[in-house]
Amino acid sequence: MTGAYVVTEGTDDLAILKRVLPEQLVNDVKLYNGGGKYGARSFASSILGVREFPVALVVDADTENESLIREQRNFLNELLSNSSVSNRFEVFQAVPELAAILFRNESRSLVEEIVGRKITDEEWETARHAPGRFLKSMPGTRFPIISEMLANLTSDQIRALQEQSPIKELIQFLSGVTNGNN
């Protein structure tokens, strides 16, 4: 049974959530790729307007500026509350983007193994603060690198990712609104 909807901006975000959310939650929710920030907002608004299910909107902040993040969150909350009959929604912003959770210090050796070379300190800082730019600079395409990283995560690494924002808060929200109450 569907307990909630989770709407993301893109393919990478969807893959990350499928891998790091607890399996029971993944089974209890419907995960959707909104096809970009605007599409995700629009799809979340549509679900809230016609369905009685809770919605989690997971979007990239695309900045580390706290003032801009707050402004975006206020805008998204207002937009979704105007669409919602039940107000059972939550906005989750990844700072600066969801892929950044994969670039923690202990992930550096995994990234180096996947790309087949040592990563410079400058490249690593770019990966941590602008993962999209880092991934575009790597050979191959963005998704295979993320896909390989996700496939190689250990259960301990997944548990550590589940403690990071916004994953931790998303798990709490979904656990509270689904039948599984994980």
MOSUL-V770689 format. One line per field, one symbol per residue. psi: psi as a letter, one per 20 degrees, with the letter a starting at -180 (. if undefined). burial: # if it has 24 or more other ideal C-beta (glycine too) atoms within 12 Angstrom, else .. A space follows every 10 residues. Layout:
# MOSUL-V770689
psi = ???
burial = ???
This chain:
# MOSUL-V770689
psi = pphrppprha ggggggghhi qqghghhirp pqoikrgghg ggggggghhi rjqqpoooqp hkrjohghgg gggggggggh hhiphikmrq poppphrhih hilrgiighg ghggikrqpr hghghghhim hggghhiqqa rgghgggggg hjprhghghg hiiqqjgghg ggghhhirhh l.
burial = .######### ########## ##..##.### ####..#..# #####.##.. #.######## ##......#. .##..##.## ..##...### ########## ###...##.# #..##...#. ..#...##.# ##.##..#.. .#..###### ..#...##.. ##.#.##..# #.###.##.. ..
